Amino acid sequence: MKRILTLMLAAAMTLGATSGAQAIDFKASGEWLMGLAAGDASLVQKDGGKHTDTNDVFGAGQRVRLQLDAVASEALSGTVFFEIGDQLWGNGESGAAMGADGQVVKVKNAYLDWIVPNTDLQIRMGLQAIAMPDAAGGSAVMDGDVAGIVASYKFNDNVALTATWMRPFNDNYTADDTDPERRVNFLDNIDLFALSLPLSFDGVEVTPWVMYGIQGRNARYNLHGWDQADGDFAQTLGNTYSGFRMRNFGSTSKGYGSMFWAGLPIKVTALDPWNIEFDVNYGYVEKMGRFDVQKYGDRGPTVRASTGREGWAVKALVEYKMDWGTPGIFGWYASGDDGNIKNGSERLPSLNGNAGFTSFMGTADADWSGRGNLYEKTLTIDGTWGIGVQVADMSFVENLNHTFRVAYWGGTNSPSMVKYMNSPRAFDMDGDACSTEGPYLTTNDGLLEFNLTNVWQVYENLTASLELGYIVNMIDKNTWDRSFFDSSFSRQDAWKASLVLAYTF
């Protein structure tokens, strides 16, 4: 018996040693951001004779992101991505007030990467950053953190295929369990299924893609923060808009409604030093009942509106690389509302659009300043058009680069839509009555944006970015004034200046 026990112990020790030899390689990476910012992002100075902008002119903040990769082999690894912040200095809720002990650690991403044995099929599962293929200014449809599964297969150097399933919403609906049609977590999921076909040839990249989705009829209550789910993620999914005076979603007999998107991004580098990018997107969301919208603030009659939405957008960028910099021209056009709220919206529906060529209202360059109200928002370009020029990556001193942009933003929405807004401040992007998705501009409105971004490579892992922005406000006051009985507001230009130090490793 002792001999048997000795043999068993030896075998266990041998197996333990073998298991220990298969060590996991832990790799850490991340970034520290420290930001100082001053500015006034509001496009409205006064409403009804009272100042509407109550934000501080100056602010400071920080954000830390830490990524830990547990690598077993080239075929298997796991990743967790923590975020601490955004912490506004002096603010107790963000953990940056006196004492600095707030609970602000968040899990940004957590996913598993693995390769199916004896194949080239790569799979990523979990909470991850997913963006629909795009060119020229970012994705106008989807670019954000979401739970899902992505499977990618590369046939050869020229052709690949990616399939994606995402679940952005599920089990967030709260209701009265006594009603069998409105039970808690009943029919409240949204599921998305996407296919993309990356094609790469000498100097040309084309990635056609399609995405189909379904939304449960009770998911629409969660999309706008009326229950417990985060409303910012899918603000532009249906016809609802944060500036509208919405009332009472109507019932629908549909359990699920369909959604569909398609895109064709193209990048051409074969004509070097020319760089040409073009992108076209289409989107459709099936009507899921109706809702009430009140005209003229809170004094007008109520109109029954449709939750359907269908629209499109095109974007383009042409650049020419030179020794001292890269001059270029960019532009976009997106469909807008036709003025009839009863037939749904004609704006491109989006899930988490992140498109834009500029760095004040758009998303280019440093889109973080330490102050969230300085247009650090996930913006969409639906309902707008624009054209601009830029000179990127100018360098006259070693390790110091500059990018200068001028862009005009116009609207494609009918001016008659203004009468459905909460207030004459609904076009603004900095306040309770404003939009979370971008400026709601009519064909009578315009904004002229100036950006100057300066990036100094202090050390190999440390950069300092000084960003200056100014927006000339050309909102048509008469269009917004005449749609409200007792409105009296004054507009103003917006400006910002931010300094961000970024340490990455």
BELDABEL-V116860 format. One record per residue. N is the residue number from 1. RES is the residue in one small letter. PHI is phi in whole degrees, -180 to 180 (none if undefined). Layout:
# BELDABEL-V116860
<<N:RES:PHI> <N:RES:PHI>>
This chain:
# BELDABEL-V116860
<<1:m:none> <2:k:-61> <3:r:-64> <4:i:-64> <5:l:-62> <6:t:-63> <7:l:-64> <8:m:-65> <9:l:-65> <10:a:-65> <11:a:-65> <12:a:-63> <13:m:-65> <14:t:-67> <15:l:-64> <16:g:-63> <17:a:-65> <18:t:-64> <19:s:-64> <20:g:-67> <21:a:-68> <22:q:-87> <23:a:-73> <24:i:-94> <25:d:-92> <26:f:-94> <27:k:-123> <28:a:-116> <29:s:-148> <30:g:169> <31:e:-152> <32:w:-114> <33:l:-117> <34:m:-126> <35:g:-130> <36:l:-122> <37:a:-143> <38:a:-134> <39:g:162> <40:d:-137> <41:a:-89> <42:s:-76> <43:l:-94> <44:v:-119> <45:q:-90> <46:k:-136> <47:d:-136> <48:g:66> <49:g:82> <50:k:-114> <51:h:-67> <52:t:-100> <53:d:-91> <54:t:-111> <55:n:-78> <56:d:-66> <57:v:-73> <58:f:-120> <59:g:-154> <60:a:-139> <61:g:-162> <62:q:-150> <63:r:-150> <64:v:-125> <65:r:-126> <66:l:-124> <67:q:-116> <68:l:-119> <69:d:-110> <70:a:-102> <71:v:-103> <72:a:-87> <73:s:-167> <74:e:-65> <75:a:-100> <76:l:-150> <77:s:-159> <78:g:-129> <79:t:-134> <80:v:-129> <81:f:-126> <82:f:-97> <83:e:-131> <84:i:-116> <85:g:129> <86:d:-73> <87:q:-111> <88:l:-84> <89:w:-58> <90:g:95> <91:n:-94> <92:g:-71> <93:e:-62> <94:s:-91> <95:g:80> <96:a:-119> <97:a:-88> <98:m:-54> <99:g:104> <100:a:49> <101:d:-128> <102:g:-74> <103:q:-92> <104:v:-124> <105:v:-81> <106:k:-126> <107:v:-93> <108:k:-83> <109:n:-136> <110:a:-158> <111:y:-147> <112:l:-118> <113:d:-109> <114:w:-154> <115:i:-114> <116:v:-61> <117:p:-53> <118:n:64> <119:t:-139> <120:d:-106> <121:l:-84> <122:q:-100> <123:i:-131> <124:r:-123> <125:m:-127> <126:g:128> <127:l:-78> <128:q:-151> <129:a:-87> <130:i:-128> <131:a:-132> <132:m:-68> <133:p:-52> <134:d:-149> <135:a:-148> <136:a:59> <137:g:99> <138:g:92> <139:s:-80> <140:a:-89> <141:v:-116> <142:m:-151> <143:d:-159> <144:g:-171> <145:d:-86> <146:v:-157> <147:a:-83> <148:g:178> <149:i:-128> <150:v:-122> <151:a:-117> <152:s:-127> <153:y:-137> <154:k:-105> <155:f:-73> <156:n:-160> <157:d:-69> <158:n:-110> <159:v:-131> <160:a:-141> <161:l:-144> <162:t:-128> <163:a:-118> <164:t:-136> <165:w:-123> <166:m:-128> <167:r:-130> <168:p:-73> <169:f:-140> <170:n:-172> <171:d:58> <172:n:-118> <173:y:-85> <174:t:-117> <175:a:-157> <176:d:-86> <177:d:-67> <178:t:-73> <179:d:-95> <180:p:-64> <181:e:-94> <182:r:-131> <183:r:-72> <184:v:-58> <185:n:63> <186:f:-94> <187:l:50> <188:d:-122> <189:n:-93> <190:i:-124> <191:d:-125> <192:l:-126> <193:f:-128> <194:a:-128> <195:l:-130> <196:s:-133> <197:l:-125> <198:p:-68> <199:l:-120> <200:s:-127> <201:f:-128> <202:d:-61> <203:g:81> <204:v:-140> <205:e:-126> <206:v:-132> <207:t:-133> <208:p:-66> <209:w:-149> <210:v:-138> <211:m:-145> <212:y:-115> <213:g:-142> <214:i:-129> <215:q:-128> <216:g:-68> <217:r:-66> <218:n:-92> <219:a:-68> <220:r:-65> <221:y:-70> <222:n:-79> <223:l:-67> <224:h:-122> <225:g:73> <226:w:-77> <227:d:-117> <228:q:-115> <229:a:-83> <230:d:-75> <231:g:-84> <232:d:-71> <233:f:-64> <234:a:-122> <235:q:-60> <236:t:-102> <237:l:-71> <238:g:-111> <239:n:-77> <240:t:-67> <241:y:-143> <242:s:-63> <243:g:-86> <244:f:-77> <245:r:-89> <246:m:-84> <247:r:-146> <248:n:53> <249:f:-67> <250:g:-82> <251:s:-78> <252:t:-144> <253:s:-84> <254:k:-77> <255:g:-77> <256:y:-137> <257:g:-118> <258:s:-91> <259:m:-136> <260:f:-152> <261:w:-138> <262:a:-149> <263:g:-151> <264:l:-141> <265:p:-87> <266:i:-133> <267:k:-126> <268:v:-122> <269:t:-118> <270:a:-67> <271:l:-99> <272:d:-45> <273:p:-88> <274:w:-79> <275:n:-129> <276:i:-125> <277:e:-132> <278:f:-145> <279:d:-148> <280:v:-131> <281:n:-134> <282:y:-134> <283:g:-147> <284:y:-144> <285:v:-128> <286:e:-66> <287:k:-65> <288:m:-124> <289:g:83> <290:r:-131> <291:f:-147> <292:d:-91> <293:v:-130> <294:q:-97> <295:k:-78> <296:y:53> <297:g:69> <298:d:-108> <299:r:-117> <300:g:-92> <301:p:-72> <302:t:-97> <303:v:-118> <304:r:-88> <305:a:-110> <306:s:-96> <307:t:-90> <308:g:-72> <309:r:-154> <310:e:-156> <311:g:-165> <312:w:-151> <313:a:-156> <314:v:-129> <315:k:-137> <316:a:-152> <317:l:-145> <318:v:-129> <319:e:-128> <320:y:-134> <321:k:-83> <322:m:-124> <323:d:-64> <324:w:-98> <325:g:170> <326:t:-128> <327:p:-72> <328:g:-162> <329:i:-131> <330:f:-139> <331:g:-170> <332:w:-155> <333:y:-147> <334:a:-129> <335:s:-65> <336:g:-131> <337:d:-66> <338:d:-89> <339:g:101> <340:n:-104> <341:i:-73> <342:k:-73> <343:n:-101> <344:g:92> <345:s:-101> <346:e:-105> <347:r:-86> <348:l:-62> <349:p:-71> <350:s:-140> <351:l:-100> <352:n:-156> <353:g:-60> <354:n:-143> <355:a:-108> <356:g:156> <357:f:-100> <358:t:-103> <359:s:-115> <360:f:-98> <361:m:-86> <362:g:-87> <363:t:-128> <364:a:-74> <365:d:57> <366:a:-79> <367:d:-98> <368:w:-135> <369:s:-132> <370:g:91> <371:r:-131> <372:g:-66> <373:n:-82> <374:l:-87> <375:y:59> <376:e:-85> <377:k:-125> <378:t:-84> <379:l:-100> <380:t:-119> <381:i:-104> <382:d:-63> <383:g:77> <384:t:-134> <385:w:-139> <386:g:-166> <387:i:-148> <388:g:-158> <389:v:-127> <390:q:-149> <391:v:-127> <392:a:-102> <393:d:56> <394:m:-72> <395:s:-143> <396:f:-116> <397:v:-128> <398:e:-56> <399:n:69> <400:l:-130> <401:n:-118> <402:h:-133> <403:t:-134> <404:f:-121> <405:r:-136> <406:v:-133> <407:a:-143> <408:y:-107> <409:w:-104> <410:g:-121> <411:g:-111> <412:t:-118> <413:n:-86> <414:s:-67> <415:p:-60> <416:s:-70> <417:m:-73> <418:v:-63> <419:k:-67> <420:y:-94> <421:m:-80> <422:n:-62> <423:s:-161> <424:p:-70> <425:r:-94> <426:a:-67> <427:f:-76> <428:d:-72> <429:m:-125> <430:d:-145> <431:g:166> <432:d:-66> <433:a:-92> <434:c:-97> <435:s:-96> <436:t:-95> <437:e:-111> <438:g:142> <439:p:-72> <440:y:-88> <441:l:-110> <442:t:-94> <443:t:-67> <444:n:-95> <445:d:-105> <446:g:-160> <447:l:-139> <448:l:-115> <449:e:-111> <450:f:-121> <451:n:-133> <452:l:-136> <453:t:-116> <454:n:-122> <455:v:-122> <456:w:-109> <457:q:-83> <458:v:-67> <459:y:-130> <460:e:-60> <461:n:-112> <462:l:-130> <463:t:-123> <464:a:-124> <465:s:-117> <466:l:-109> <467:e:-119> <468:l:-121> <469:g:-143> <470:y:-148> <471:i:-123> <472:v:-84> <473:n:-85> <474:m:-119> <475:i:-61> <476:d:-78> <477:k:-63> <478:n:-64> <479:t:-61> <480:w:-83> <481:d:-70> <482:r:-75> <483:s:-92> <484:f:-131> <485:f:-67> <486:d:-123> <487:s:-82> <488:s:-153> <489:f:-133> <490:s:-123> <491:r:-95> <492:q:-153> <493:d:-78> <494:a:-114> <495:w:-152> <496:k:-159> <497:a:-143> <498:s:-138> <499:l:-122> <500:v:-125> <501:l:-101> <502:a:-124> <503:y:-107> <504:t:-122> <505:f:-145>>
